[in-house]
Amino acid sequence: MSTGQTSKLKRKPIIHMVLTSREKTAIIVSHLVSLYSEKMERGKVSNSQSVIDFIIKNIPQEHKPDISIDLIDDVFNFISSRPMELS
């Protein structure tokens, strides 16, 4: 493009999405599942502590109302079904 020419591309307005509390909780659960796996590999988590216990223990207080076994299960199933896509 030479000097003085303008781009023919039109700018689209940026739309900001606000995550719901449940979506934020799902993201945190995903991170905690990953953290649990890393810590297990390094031997920094007791063999008797389950991933569920780890999540319940480490989820921030403000997200505890949104946490449920169904949410944890959904996140865990999503992560485990797409190991190559997410790595």
mmCIF file as gemmi writes it, N, C-alpha and C atoms, coordinates in Angstrom:
data_model
loop_
_atom_site.group_PDB
_atom_site.id
_atom_site.type_symbol
_atom_site.label_atom_id
_atom_site.label_alt_id
_atom_site.label_comp_id
_atom_site.label_asym_id
_atom_site.label_entity_id
_atom_site.label_seq_id
_atom_site.pdbx_PDB_ins_code
_atom_site.Cartn_x
_atom_site.Cartn_y
_atom_site.Cartn_z
_atom_site.occupancy
_atom_site.B_iso_or_equiv
_atom_site.pdbx_formal_charge
_atom_site.auth_seq_id
_atom_site.auth_asym_id
_atom_site.pdbx_PDB_model_num
ATOM 1 N N . MET Axp A 1 ? 0.857 -1.159 0 1 0 ? 1 A 1
ATOM 2 C CA . MET Axp A 1 ? 0 0 0 1 0 ? 1 A 1
ATOM 3 C C . MET Axp A 1 ? 0.909 1.228 0 1 0 ? 1 A 1
ATOM 4 N N . SER Axp A 2 ? 0.677 2.139 -0.897 1 0 ? 2 A 1
ATOM 5 C CA . SER Axp A 2 ? 1.509 3.336 -0.963 1 0 ? 2 A 1
ATOM 6 C C . SER Axp A 2 ? 0.969 4.401 -0.026 1 0 ? 2 A 1
ATOM 7 N N . THR Axp A 3 ? 1.794 5.403 0.218 1 0 ? 3 A 1
ATOM 8 C CA . THR Axp A 3 ? 1.409 6.491 1.103 1 0 ? 3 A 1
ATOM 9 C C . THR Axp A 3 ? 0.155 7.178 0.572 1 0 ? 3 A 1
ATOM 10 N N . GLY Axp A 4 ? -0.747 7.494 1.433 1 0 ? 4 A 1
ATOM 11 C CA . GLY Axp A 4 ? -1.966 8.181 1.045 1 0 ? 4 A 1
ATOM 12 C C . GLY Axp A 4 ? -3.138 7.255 0.788 1 0 ? 4 A 1
ATOM 13 N N . GLN Axp A 5 ? -2.881 5.947 0.631 1 0 ? 5 A 1
ATOM 14 C CA . GLN Axp A 5 ? -3.976 5.016 0.412 1 0 ? 5 A 1
ATOM 15 C C . GLN Axp A 5 ? -4.548 4.585 1.75 1 0 ? 5 A 1
ATOM 16 N N . THR Axp A 6 ? -5.796 4.277 1.754 1 0 ? 6 A 1
ATOM 17 C CA . THR Axp A 6 ? -6.43 3.763 2.964 1 0 ? 6 A 1
ATOM 18 C C . THR Axp A 6 ? -6.769 2.299 2.768 1 0 ? 6 A 1
ATOM 19 N N . SER Axp A 7 ? -6.82 1.599 3.845 1 0 ? 7 A 1
ATOM 20 C CA . SER Axp A 7 ? -7.155 0.183 3.802 1 0 ? 7 A 1
ATOM 21 C C . SER Axp A 7 ? -8.619 0.007 3.459 1 0 ? 7 A 1
ATOM 22 N N . LYS Axp A 8 ? -8.912 -1.027 2.697 1 0 ? 8 A 1
ATOM 23 C CA . LYS Axp A 8 ? -10.299 -1.33 2.354 1 0 ? 8 A 1
ATOM 24 C C . LYS Axp A 8 ? -10.959 -2.209 3.412 1 0 ? 8 A 1
ATOM 25 N N . LEU Axp A 9 ? -10.167 -2.624 4.396 1 0 ? 9 A 1
ATOM 26 C CA . LEU Axp A 9 ? -10.728 -3.436 5.467 1 0 ? 9 A 1
ATOM 27 C C . LEU Axp A 9 ? -11.537 -2.557 6.397 1 0 ? 9 A 1
ATOM 28 N N . LYS Axp A 10 ? -12.7 -3.049 6.739 1 0 ? 10 A 1
ATOM 29 C CA . LYS Axp A 10 ? -13.54 -2.3 7.667 1 0 ? 10 A 1
ATOM 30 C C . LYS Axp A 10 ? -13.252 -2.766 9.085 1 0 ? 10 A 1
ATOM 31 N N . ARG Axp A 11 ? -13.181 -1.845 9.976 1 0 ? 11 A 1
ATOM 32 C CA . ARG Axp A 11 ? -12.981 -2.183 11.382 1 0 ? 11 A 1
ATOM 33 C C . ARG Axp A 11 ? -14.307 -2.578 11.989 1 0 ? 11 A 1
ATOM 34 N N . LYS Axp A 12 ? -14.256 -3.652 12.738 1 0 ? 12 A 1
ATOM 35 C CA . LYS Axp A 12 ? -15.455 -4.094 13.443 1 0 ? 12 A 1
ATOM 36 C C . LYS Axp A 12 ? -15.321 -3.644 14.894 1 0 ? 12 A 1
ATOM 37 N N . PRO Axp A 13 ? -16.409 -3.227 15.471 1 0 ? 13 A 1
ATOM 38 C CA . PRO Axp A 13 ? -16.325 -2.822 16.879 1 0 ? 13 A 1
ATOM 39 C C . PRO Axp A 13 ? -15.973 -4.021 17.759 1 0 ? 13 A 1
ATOM 40 N N . ILE Axp A 14 ? -15.199 -3.752 18.773 1 0 ? 14 A 1
ATOM 41 C CA . ILE Axp A 14 ? -14.829 -4.803 19.723 1 0 ? 14 A 1
ATOM 42 C C . ILE Axp A 14 ? -15.987 -4.989 20.692 1 0 ? 14 A 1
ATOM 43 N N . ILE Axp A 15 ? -16.408 -6.229 20.811 1 0 ? 15 A 1
ATOM 44 C CA . ILE Axp A 15 ? -17.498 -6.547 21.731 1 0 ? 15 A 1
ATOM 45 C C . ILE Axp A 15 ? -16.883 -7.233 22.945 1 0 ? 15 A 1
ATOM 46 N N . HIS Axp A 16 ? -17.083 -6.648 24.097 1 0 ? 16 A 1
ATOM 47 C CA . HIS Axp A 16 ? -16.559 -7.222 25.323 1 0 ? 16 A 1
ATOM 48 C C . HIS Axp A 16 ? -17.591 -8.161 25.932 1 0 ? 16 A 1
ATOM 49 N N . MET Axp A 17 ? -17.154 -9.384 26.178 1 0 ? 17 A 1
ATOM 50 C CA . MET Axp A 17 ? -18.041 -10.349 26.812 1 0 ? 17 A 1
ATOM 51 C C . MET Axp A 17 ? -17.752 -10.372 28.303 1 0 ? 17 A 1
ATOM 52 N N . VAL Axp A 18 ? -18.765 -10.452 29.062 1 0 ? 18 A 1
ATOM 53 C CA . VAL Axp A 18 ? -18.612 -10.584 30.5 1 0 ? 18 A 1
ATOM 54 C C . VAL Axp A 18 ? -18.935 -12.03 30.852 1 0 ? 18 A 1
ATOM 55 N N . LEU Axp A 19 ? -18.006 -12.686 31.519 1 0 ? 19 A 1
ATOM 56 C CA . LEU Axp A 19 ? -18.221 -14.072 31.924 1 0 ? 19 A 1
ATOM 57 C C . LEU Axp A 19 ? -19.164 -14.128 33.119 1 0 ? 19 A 1
ATOM 58 N N . THR Axp A 20 ? -20 -15.143 33.13 1 0 ? 20 A 1
ATOM 59 C CA . THR Axp A 20 ? -20.858 -15.351 34.287 1 0 ? 20 A 1
ATOM 60 C C . THR Axp A 20 ? -20.019 -15.928 35.424 1 0 ? 20 A 1
ATOM 61 N N . SER Axp A 21 ? -20.554 -15.909 36.591 1 0 ? 21 A 1
ATOM 62 C CA . SER Axp A 21 ? -19.864 -16.47 37.75 1 0 ? 21 A 1
ATOM 63 C C . SER Axp A 21 ? -19.606 -17.965 37.544 1 0 ? 21 A 1
ATOM 64 N N . ARG Axp A 22 ? -20.57 -18.667 36.973 1 0 ? 22 A 1
ATOM 65 C CA . ARG Axp A 22 ? -20.41 -20.11 36.711 1 0 ? 22 A 1
ATOM 66 C C . ARG Axp A 22 ? -19.3 -20.365 35.686 1 0 ? 22 A 1
ATOM 67 N N . GLU Axp A 23 ? -19.211 -19.526 34.651 1 0 ? 23 A 1
ATOM 68 C CA . GLU Axp A 23 ? -18.146 -19.677 33.661 1 0 ? 23 A 1
ATOM 69 C C . GLU Axp A 23 ? -16.777 -19.435 34.29 1 0 ? 23 A 1
ATOM 70 N N . LYS Axp A 24 ? -16.695 -18.429 35.136 1 0 ? 24 A 1
ATOM 71 C CA . LYS Axp A 24 ? -15.438 -18.165 35.846 1 0 ? 24 A 1
ATOM 72 C C . LYS Axp A 24 ? -15.064 -19.348 36.731 1 0 ? 24 A 1
ATOM 73 N N . THR Axp A 25 ? -16.05 -19.917 37.401 1 0 ? 25 A 1
ATOM 74 C CA . THR Axp A 25 ? -15.807 -21.074 38.261 1 0 ? 25 A 1
ATOM 75 C C . THR Axp A 25 ? -15.316 -22.258 37.429 1 0 ? 25 A 1
ATOM 76 N N . ALA Axp A 26 ? -15.902 -22.468 36.253 1 0 ? 26 A 1
ATOM 77 C CA . ALA Axp A 26 ? -15.473 -23.559 35.371 1 0 ? 26 A 1
ATOM 78 C C . ALA Axp A 26 ? -14.017 -23.364 34.952 1 0 ? 26 A 1
ATOM 79 N N . ILE Axp A 27 ? -13.622 -22.134 34.673 1 0 ? 27 A 1
ATOM 80 C CA . ILE Axp A 27 ? -12.232 -21.851 34.3 1 0 ? 27 A 1
ATOM 81 C C . ILE Axp A 27 ? -11.301 -22.155 35.464 1 0 ? 27 A 1
ATOM 82 N N . ILE Axp A 28 ? -11.693 -21.764 36.662 1 0 ? 28 A 1
ATOM 83 C CA . ILE Axp A 28 ? -10.871 -22.024 37.849 1 0 ? 28 A 1
ATOM 84 C C . ILE Axp A 28 ? -10.774 -23.525 38.101 1 0 ? 28 A 1
ATOM 85 N N . VAL Axp A 29 ? -11.88 -24.238 37.946 1 0 ? 29 A 1
ATOM 86 C CA . VAL Axp A 29 ? -11.874 -25.697 38.119 1 0 ? 29 A 1
ATOM 87 C C . VAL Axp A 29 ? -10.925 -26.328 37.106 1 0 ? 29 A 1
ATOM 88 N N . SER Axp A 30 ? -10.954 -25.866 35.878 1 0 ? 30 A 1
ATOM 89 C CA . SER Axp A 30 ? -10.05 -26.376 34.852 1 0 ? 30 A 1
ATOM 90 C C . SER Axp A 30 ? -8.593 -26.166 35.252 1 0 ? 30 A 1
ATOM 91 N N . HIS Axp A 31 ? -8.298 -24.992 35.751 1 0 ? 31 A 1
ATOM 92 C CA . HIS Axp A 31 ? -6.942 -24.701 36.211 1 0 ? 31 A 1
ATOM 93 C C . HIS Axp A 31 ? -6.562 -25.604 37.38 1 0 ? 31 A 1
ATOM 94 N N . LEU Axp A 32 ? -7.465 -25.804 38.307 1 0 ? 32 A 1
ATOM 95 C CA . LEU Axp A 32 ? -7.172 -26.639 39.473 1 0 ? 32 A 1
ATOM 96 C C . LEU Axp A 32 ? -6.972 -28.099 39.086 1 0 ? 32 A 1
ATOM 97 N N . VAL Axp A 33 ? -7.704 -28.596 38.103 1 0 ? 33 A 1
ATOM 98 C CA . VAL Axp A 33 ? -7.501 -29.969 37.623 1 0 ? 33 A 1
ATOM 99 C C . VAL Axp A 33 ? -6.095 -30.1 37.047 1 0 ? 33 A 1
ATOM 100 N N . SER Axp A 34 ? -5.688 -29.114 36.262 1 0 ? 34 A 1
ATOM 101 C CA . SER Axp A 34 ? -4.343 -29.105 35.69 1 0 ? 34 A 1
ATOM 102 C C . SER Axp A 34 ? -3.276 -29.034 36.786 1 0 ? 34 A 1
ATOM 103 N N . LEU Axp A 35 ? -3.488 -28.164 37.75 1 0 ? 35 A 1
ATOM 104 C CA . LEU Axp A 35 ? -2.56 -28.016 38.87 1 0 ? 35 A 1
ATOM 105 C C . LEU Axp A 35 ? -2.464 -29.305 39.679 1 0 ? 35 A 1
ATOM 106 N N . TYR Axp A 36 ? -3.59 -29.94 39.918 1 0 ? 36 A 1
ATOM 107 C CA . TYR Axp A 36 ? -3.619 -31.215 40.63 1 0 ? 36 A 1
ATOM 108 C C . TYR Axp A 36 ? -2.78 -32.258 39.893 1 0 ? 36 A 1
ATOM 109 N N . SER Axp A 37 ? -2.955 -32.346 38.586 1 0 ? 37 A 1
ATOM 110 C CA . SER Axp A 37 ? -2.202 -33.321 37.787 1 0 ? 37 A 1
ATOM 111 C C . SER Axp A 37 ? -0.703 -33.065 37.872 1 0 ? 37 A 1
ATOM 112 N N . GLU Axp A 38 ? -0.307 -31.797 37.759 1 0 ? 38 A 1
ATOM 113 C CA . GLU Axp A 38 ? 1.114 -31.446 37.857 1 0 ? 38 A 1
ATOM 114 C C . GLU Axp A 38 ? 1.673 -31.808 39.227 1 0 ? 38 A 1
ATOM 115 N N . LYS Axp A 39 ? 0.936 -31.473 40.272 1 0 ? 39 A 1
ATOM 116 C CA . LYS Axp A 39 ? 1.406 -31.758 41.632 1 0 ? 39 A 1
ATOM 117 C C . LYS Axp A 39 ? 1.471 -33.257 41.902 1 0 ? 39 A 1
ATOM 118 N N . MET Axp A 40 ? 0.53 -34.009 41.336 1 0 ? 40 A 1
ATOM 119 C CA . MET Axp A 40 ? 0.555 -35.471 41.502 1 0 ? 40 A 1
ATOM 120 C C . MET Axp A 40 ? 1.796 -36.056 40.839 1 0 ? 40 A 1
ATOM 121 N N . GLU Axp A 41 ? 2.109 -35.576 39.64 1 0 ? 41 A 1
ATOM 122 C CA . GLU Axp A 41 ? 3.29 -36.056 38.924 1 0 ? 41 A 1
ATOM 123 C C . GLU Axp A 41 ? 4.575 -35.788 39.7 1 0 ? 41 A 1
ATOM 124 N N . ARG Axp A 42 ? 4.605 -34.684 40.424 1 0 ? 42 A 1
ATOM 125 C CA . ARG Axp A 42 ? 5.797 -34.305 41.196 1 0 ? 42 A 1
ATOM 126 C C . ARG Axp A 42 ? 5.783 -34.857 42.621 1 0 ? 42 A 1
ATOM 127 N N . GLY Axp A 43 ? 4.723 -35.576 42.962 1 0 ? 43 A 1
ATOM 128 C CA . GLY Axp A 43 ? 4.621 -36.15 44.302 1 0 ? 43 A 1
ATOM 129 C C . GLY Axp A 43 ? 4.331 -35.134 45.392 1 0 ? 43 A 1
ATOM 130 N N . LYS Axp A 44 ? 3.716 -34.002 45.023 1 0 ? 44 A 1
ATOM 131 C CA . LYS Axp A 44 ? 3.434 -32.942 45.988 1 0 ? 44 A 1
ATOM 132 C C . LYS Axp A 44 ? 1.999 -32.961 46.502 1 0 ? 44 A 1
ATOM 133 N N . VAL Axp A 45 ? 1.249 -33.979 46.096 1 0 ? 45 A 1
ATOM 134 C CA . VAL Axp A 45 ? -0.116 -34.161 46.592 1 0 ? 45 A 1
ATOM 135 C C . VAL Axp A 45 ? -0.195 -35.572 47.143 1 0 ? 45 A 1
ATOM 136 N N . SER Axp A 46 ? -0.814 -35.687 48.28 1 0 ? 46 A 1
ATOM 137 C CA . SER Axp A 46 ? -0.992 -36.993 48.909 1 0 ? 46 A 1
ATOM 138 C C . SER Axp A 46 ? -1.794 -37.909 47.988 1 0 ? 46 A 1
ATOM 139 N N . ASN Axp A 47 ? -1.388 -39.177 47.919 1 0 ? 47 A 1
ATOM 140 C CA . ASN Axp A 47 ? -2.12 -40.148 47.099 1 0 ? 47 A 1
ATOM 141 C C . ASN Axp A 47 ? -3.549 -40.33 47.576 1 0 ? 47 A 1
ATOM 142 N N . SER Axp A 48 ? -3.806 -39.988 48.817 1 0 ? 48 A 1
ATOM 143 C CA . SER Axp A 48 ? -5.164 -40.157 49.355 1 0 ? 48 A 1
ATOM 144 C C . SER Axp A 48 ? -6.07 -38.97 49.023 1 0 ? 48 A 1
ATOM 145 N N . GLN Axp A 49 ? -5.506 -37.878 48.492 1 0 ? 49 A 1
ATOM 146 C CA . GLN Axp A 49 ? -6.329 -36.713 48.164 1 0 ? 49 A 1
ATOM 147 C C . GLN Axp A 49 ? -6.839 -36.828 46.724 1 0 ? 49 A 1
ATOM 148 N N . SER Axp A 50 ? -8.14 -36.831 46.582 1 0 ? 50 A 1
ATOM 149 C CA . SER Axp A 50 ? -8.741 -36.928 45.251 1 0 ? 50 A 1
ATOM 150 C C . SER Axp A 50 ? -8.746 -35.555 44.586 1 0 ? 50 A 1
ATOM 151 N N . VAL Axp A 51 ? -8.965 -35.552 43.279 1 0 ? 51 A 1
ATOM 152 C CA . VAL Axp A 51 ? -9.049 -34.292 42.545 1 0 ? 51 A 1
ATOM 153 C C . VAL Axp A 51 ? -10.213 -33.454 43.062 1 0 ? 51 A 1
ATOM 154 N N . ILE Axp A 52 ? -11.3 -34.113 43.442 1 0 ? 52 A 1
ATOM 155 C CA . ILE Axp A 52 ? -12.467 -33.396 43.992 1 0 ? 52 A 1
ATOM 156 C C . ILE Axp A 52 ? -12.089 -32.701 45.299 1 0 ? 52 A 1
ATOM 157 N N . ASP Axp A 53 ? -11.423 -33.435 46.193 1 0 ? 53 A 1
ATOM 158 C CA . ASP Axp A 53 ? -10.978 -32.84 47.46 1 0 ? 53 A 1
ATOM 159 C C . ASP Axp A 53 ? -10.048 -31.663 47.217 1 0 ? 53 A 1
ATOM 160 N N . PHE Axp A 54 ? -9.14 -31.819 46.252 1 0 ? 54 A 1
ATOM 161 C CA . PHE Axp A 54 ? -8.188 -30.76 45.925 1 0 ? 54 A 1
ATOM 162 C C . PHE Axp A 54 ? -8.921 -29.511 45.437 1 0 ? 54 A 1
ATOM 163 N N . ILE Axp A 55 ? -9.898 -29.701 44.572 1 0 ? 55 A 1
ATOM 164 C CA . ILE Axp A 55 ? -10.664 -28.56 44.045 1 0 ? 55 A 1
ATOM 165 C C . ILE Axp A 55 ? -11.434 -27.872 45.168 1 0 ? 55 A 1
ATOM 166 N N . ILE Axp A 56 ? -12.149 -28.652 45.977 1 0 ? 56 A 1
ATOM 167 C CA . ILE Axp A 56 ? -12.946 -28.08 47.076 1 0 ? 56 A 1
ATOM 168 C C . ILE Axp A 56 ? -12.043 -27.306 48.039 1 0 ? 56 A 1
ATOM 169 N N . LYS Axp A 57 ? -10.873 -27.84 48.305 1 0 ? 57 A 1
ATOM 170 C CA . LYS Axp A 57 ? -9.939 -27.198 49.234 1 0 ? 57 A 1
ATOM 171 C C . LYS Axp A 57 ? -9.347 -25.907 48.663 1 0 ? 57 A 1
ATOM 172 N N . ASN Axp A 58 ? -9.169 -25.838 47.347 1 0 ? 58 A 1
ATOM 173 C CA . ASN Axp A 58 ? -8.445 -24.724 46.743 1 0 ? 58 A 1
ATOM 174 C C . ASN Axp A 58 ? -9.284 -23.72 45.954 1 0 ? 58 A 1
ATOM 175 N N . ILE Axp A 59 ? -10.57 -23.986 45.807 1 0 ? 59 A 1
ATOM 176 C CA . ILE Axp A 59 ? -11.42 -23.044 45.068 1 0 ? 59 A 1
ATOM 177 C C . ILE Axp A 59 ? -11.58 -21.767 45.897 1 0 ? 59 A 1
ATOM 178 N N . PRO Axp A 60 ? -11.434 -20.592 45.289 1 0 ? 60 A 1
ATOM 179 C CA . PRO Axp A 60 ? -11.634 -19.356 46.049 1 0 ? 60 A 1
ATOM 180 C C . PRO Axp A 60 ? -13.035 -19.291 46.662 1 0 ? 60 A 1
ATOM 181 N N . GLN Axp A 61 ? -13.107 -18.727 47.832 1 0 ? 61 A 1
ATOM 182 C CA . GLN Axp A 61 ? -14.358 -18.666 48.6 1 0 ? 61 A 1
ATOM 183 C C . GLN Axp A 61 ? -15.513 -18.089 47.787 1 0 ? 61 A 1
ATOM 184 N N . GLU Axp A 62 ? -15.245 -17.047 46.996 1 0 ? 62 A 1
ATOM 185 C CA . GLU Axp A 62 ? -16.337 -16.404 46.254 1 0 ? 62 A 1
ATOM 186 C C . GLU Axp A 62 ? -16.909 -17.283 45.139 1 0 ? 62 A 1
ATOM 187 N N . HIS Axp A 63 ? -16.221 -18.384 44.802 1 0 ? 63 A 1
ATOM 188 C CA . HIS Axp A 63 ? -16.723 -19.284 43.77 1 0 ? 63 A 1
ATOM 189 C C . HIS Axp A 63 ? -17.33 -20.567 44.337 1 0 ? 63 A 1
ATOM 190 N N . LYS Axp A 64 ? -17.265 -20.741 45.639 1 0 ? 64 A 1
ATOM 191 C CA . LYS Axp A 64 ? -17.818 -21.952 46.256 1 0 ? 64 A 1
ATOM 192 C C . LYS Axp A 64 ? -19.32 -22.115 46.03 1 0 ? 64 A 1
ATOM 193 N N . PRO Axp A 65 ? -20.107 -21.027 45.995 1 0 ? 65 A 1
ATOM 194 C CA . PRO Axp A 65 ? -21.541 -21.225 45.732 1 0 ? 65 A 1
ATOM 195 C C . PRO Axp A 65 ? -21.836 -21.826 44.352 1 0 ? 65 A 1
ATOM 196 N N . ASP Axp A 66 ? -20.938 -21.63 43.389 1 0 ? 66 A 1
ATOM 197 C CA . ASP Axp A 66 ? -21.159 -22.134 42.03 1 0 ? 66 A 1
ATOM 198 C C . ASP Axp A 66 ? -20.595 -23.534 41.807 1 0 ? 66 A 1
ATOM 199 N N . ILE Axp A 67 ? -19.816 -24.016 42.756 1 0 ? 67 A 1
ATOM 200 C CA . ILE Axp A 67 ? -19.162 -25.317 42.57 1 0 ? 67 A 1
ATOM 201 C C . ILE Axp A 67 ? -20.163 -26.446 42.828 1 0 ? 67 A 1
ATOM 202 N N . SER Axp A 68 ? -20.092 -27.47 41.986 1 0 ? 68 A 1
ATOM 203 C CA . SER Axp A 68 ? -20.93 -28.645 42.179 1 0 ? 68 A 1
ATOM 204 C C . SER Axp A 68 ? -20.194 -29.835 41.575 1 0 ? 68 A 1
ATOM 205 N N . ILE Axp A 69 ? -20.595 -31.011 41.979 1 0 ? 69 A 1
ATOM 206 C CA . ILE Axp A 69 ? -20.003 -32.223 41.414 1 0 ? 69 A 1
ATOM 207 C C . ILE Axp A 69 ? -20.265 -32.268 39.909 1 0 ? 69 A 1
ATOM 208 N N . ASP Axp A 70 ? -21.458 -31.837 39.489 1 0 ? 70 A 1
ATOM 209 C CA . ASP Axp A 70 ? -21.774 -31.827 38.056 1 0 ? 70 A 1
ATOM 210 C C . ASP Axp A 70 ? -20.842 -30.908 37.276 1 0 ? 70 A 1
ATOM 211 N N . LEU Axp A 71 ? -20.553 -29.716 37.819 1 0 ? 71 A 1
ATOM 212 C CA . LEU Axp A 71 ? -19.644 -28.79 37.151 1 0 ? 71 A 1
ATOM 213 C C . LEU Axp A 71 ? -18.244 -29.38 37.068 1 0 ? 71 A 1
ATOM 214 N N . ILE Axp A 72 ? -17.758 -29.928 38.17 1 0 ? 72 A 1
ATOM 215 C CA . ILE Axp A 72 ? -16.429 -30.544 38.19 1 0 ? 72 A 1
ATOM 216 C C . ILE Axp A 72 ? -16.375 -31.686 37.183 1 0 ? 72 A 1
ATOM 217 N N . ASP Axp A 73 ? -17.408 -32.502 37.168 1 0 ? 73 A 1
ATOM 218 C CA . ASP Axp A 73 ? -17.47 -33.637 36.242 1 0 ? 73 A 1
ATOM 219 C C . ASP Axp A 73 ? -17.484 -33.167 34.79 1 0 ? 73 A 1
ATOM 220 N N . ASP Axp A 74 ? -18.272 -32.138 34.491 1 0 ? 74 A 1
ATOM 221 C CA . ASP Axp A 74 ? -18.321 -31.592 33.126 1 0 ? 74 A 1
ATOM 222 C C . ASP Axp A 74 ? -16.956 -31.074 32.687 1 0 ? 74 A 1
ATOM 223 N N . VAL Axp A 75 ? -16.306 -30.316 33.556 1 0 ? 75 A 1
ATOM 224 C CA . VAL Axp A 75 ? -14.986 -29.762 33.229 1 0 ? 75 A 1
ATOM 225 C C . VAL Axp A 75 ? -13.976 -30.889 33.053 1 0 ? 75 A 1
ATOM 226 N N . PHE Axp A 76 ? -13.968 -31.831 33.975 1 0 ? 76 A 1
ATOM 227 C CA . PHE Axp A 76 ? -13.013 -32.935 33.903 1 0 ? 76 A 1
ATOM 228 C C . PHE Axp A 76 ? -13.233 -33.76 32.629 1 0 ? 76 A 1
ATOM 229 N N . ASN Axp A 77 ? -14.477 -34.048 32.287 1 0 ? 77 A 1
ATOM 230 C CA . ASN Axp A 77 ? -14.768 -34.799 31.063 1 0 ? 77 A 1
ATOM 231 C C . ASN Axp A 77 ? -14.343 -34.029 29.816 1 0 ? 77 A 1
ATOM 232 N N . PHE Axp A 78 ? -14.562 -32.728 29.811 1 0 ? 78 A 1
ATOM 233 C CA . PHE Axp A 78 ? -14.154 -31.904 28.672 1 0 ? 78 A 1
ATOM 234 C C . PHE Axp A 78 ? -12.642 -31.931 28.509 1 0 ? 78 A 1
ATOM 235 N N . ILE Axp A 79 ? -11.922 -31.741 29.602 1 0 ? 79 A 1
ATOM 236 C CA . ILE Axp A 79 ? -10.454 -31.732 29.551 1 0 ? 79 A 1
ATOM 237 C C . ILE Axp A 79 ? -9.92 -33.091 29.118 1 0 ? 79 A 1
ATOM 238 N N . SER Axp A 80 ? -10.428 -34.15 29.713 1 0 ? 80 A 1
ATOM 239 C CA . SER Axp A 80 ? -9.881 -35.476 29.426 1 0 ? 80 A 1
ATOM 240 C C . SER Axp A 80 ? -10.244 -35.984 28.034 1 0 ? 80 A 1
ATOM 241 N N . SER Axp A 81 ? -11.277 -35.437 27.426 1 0 ? 81 A 1
ATOM 242 C CA . SER Axp A 81 ? -11.653 -35.89 26.078 1 0 ? 81 A 1
ATOM 243 C C . SER Axp A 81 ? -10.902 -35.149 24.975 1 0 ? 81 A 1
ATOM 244 N N . ARG Axp A 82 ? -10.145 -34.112 25.351 1 0 ? 82 A 1
ATOM 245 C CA . ARG Axp A 82 ? -9.434 -33.318 24.35 1 0 ? 82 A 1
ATOM 246 C C . ARG Axp A 82 ? -7.982 -33.055 24.733 1 0 ? 82 A 1
ATOM 247 N N . PRO Axp A 83 ? -7.252 -34.081 25.137 1 0 ? 83 A 1
ATOM 248 C CA . PRO Axp A 83 ? -5.884 -33.832 25.613 1 0 ? 83 A 1
ATOM 249 C C . PRO Axp A 83 ? -4.948 -33.264 24.561 1 0 ? 83 A 1
ATOM 250 N N . MET Axp A 84 ? -5.098 -33.678 23.33 1 0 ? 84 A 1
ATOM 251 C CA . MET Axp A 84 ? -4.196 -33.199 22.291 1 0 ? 84 A 1
ATOM 252 C C . MET Axp A 84 ? -4.584 -31.794 21.815 1 0 ? 84 A 1
ATOM 253 N N . GLU Axp A 85 ? -5.856 -31.488 21.797 1 0 ? 85 A 1
ATOM 254 C CA . GLU Axp A 85 ? -6.314 -30.187 21.335 1 0 ? 85 A 1
ATOM 255 C C . GLU Axp A 85 ? -5.915 -29.062 22.285 1 0 ? 85 A 1
ATOM 256 N N . LEU Axp A 86 ? -5.866 -29.359 23.582 1 0 ? 86 A 1
ATOM 257 C CA . LEU Axp A 86 ? -5.621 -28.324 24.579 1 0 ? 86 A 1
ATOM 258 C C . LEU Axp A 86 ? -4.171 -28.222 25.004 1 0 ? 86 A 1
ATOM 259 N N . SER Axp A 87 ? -3.326 -29.129 24.564 1 0 ? 87 A 1
ATOM 260 C CA . SER Axp A 87 ? -1.937 -29.068 25.022 1 0 ? 87 A 1
ATOM 261 C C . SER Axp A 87 ? -1.073 -28.23 24.106 1 0 ? 87 A 1
